[in-house]
Amino acid sequence: MHYFVLGAGLVGSAIVRDLAQDGAQVTVIDFSPAALARIAARTPAHTVQADLRATADFGPLLAGADLVVCAVPGFMGFSTLQKIIAAGKPVVDISFFAEDPFALDELARSRGVTAVVDCGVAPGLANLIVGDLDRRLDRIERYECYVGGLPQVRTWPFEYKAVFSPIDVLEEYTRPARFVEYGQPVVRPALSDVELRDFPGAGTLEAFNTDGLRTLAQTIAAPFMKEKTLRYPGHANLMAALRESGFLAAEPIAIDGQQIAPLRVTAHLLFDQWKLQPGERDQTVMQVVVEGERGGQRVRHTYDLLDFYDAATDVTSMARTTGYTCTAVARLVAAGKFRQPGICPPEYVGRAPGCLASVLDDLAQRGVRLTERVESTP
């Protein structure tokens, strides 16, 4: 098996290392020679320096690939995925772009390509769970997901560290949040509806609206669905103040004769402050709650995840939970255990019998474990 991984960032590098440990051949492509050198120093992977945005035809670039993993930043994710599909390669994508992935469904079907999108932790692992329950329950009434990547130690003023692209984090704070109430789509501003919630082992965190529901709004027929991002209390108000002051605006403004997007400047300034420093550790907190009915009985399934930075492998928790979910699904697709032409969000994979169990087993082998509680409800 020959995997091609596009993107050598924090999560992409974890994906490369995990796939390579199976003995598979891995080629990683990135624009940054420094990022490629870091991977080459630790992993027996072939590296290729290329500007993916400037490459129109991916056919020659991906020659020899059995499966492609797309781990580029969100702002270039849609166009990159489109070129992968056009090259006729099966793909598992974690770029979390803003565009509707189903816009590429016809292209993927015409090429006979299985394209699994949004395949991280949430969206991703959470979708696999609700897809599996959508198959097993007679109906789903409510889906809720609370998820966040956090530093283990809180430091002023942001009490946050970005364990993936800071531009993508900031976009979560500006993109309107879409969810479902009483069977109808609802849109609210990001960072709104802040609430405090307690989580096993993590304590009290704040949850606020972000646009994480994504494809589930179209693929799961539940009247109530929402996803909220988790941070330490106070973070949402601080970021809302930056947003309302114009610091997260993507439209360029003129400064001393130069056109500059405030968002790019803010991301540049925050990157140093949000970067995990040597010795700093992160954690991932997620809770998925699905309520529904089976055999006339109302039930609630609650999945809890609390994961930490792994010192033995020097891999962040966010890279572990996102990257290892991605590699687990990539193995399923590569082995032909999930094969469905077209755009396939993870809930489609979860609906296939045995796929969620396989992914959870892969994660458990890597120390990423979920607990499940099942309760009868009135």
Secondary structure, DSSP 4 states (H G I P E B T S, - for coil): -EEEEE--SHHHHHHHHHHHTTT-EEEEEES-HHHHHHHHHHS--EEEE--TTT-S--TTTTTT-SEEEE---GGGHHHHHHHHHHTT--EEE----SS-GGGGHHHHHHHT-EEE-S-BBTTBHHHHHHHHHHHHSSEEEEEEEEEEEEESS--TTT----SS-HHHHHHHTTSPEEEEETTEEEEE-TT-S-EEEEETTTEEEEEEE-S--TTHHHH---SEEEEEEEESTTHHHHHHHHHHTTTT--S-EEETTEEE-HHHHHHHHHHHHHSPPTT--EEEEEEEEEEEEETTEEEEEEEEEEEE-BTTTTB-HHHHHHHHHHHHHHHHHHTTSS--SEEE-HHHHHHSTTHHHHHHHHHHHTT--EEEEEEE--
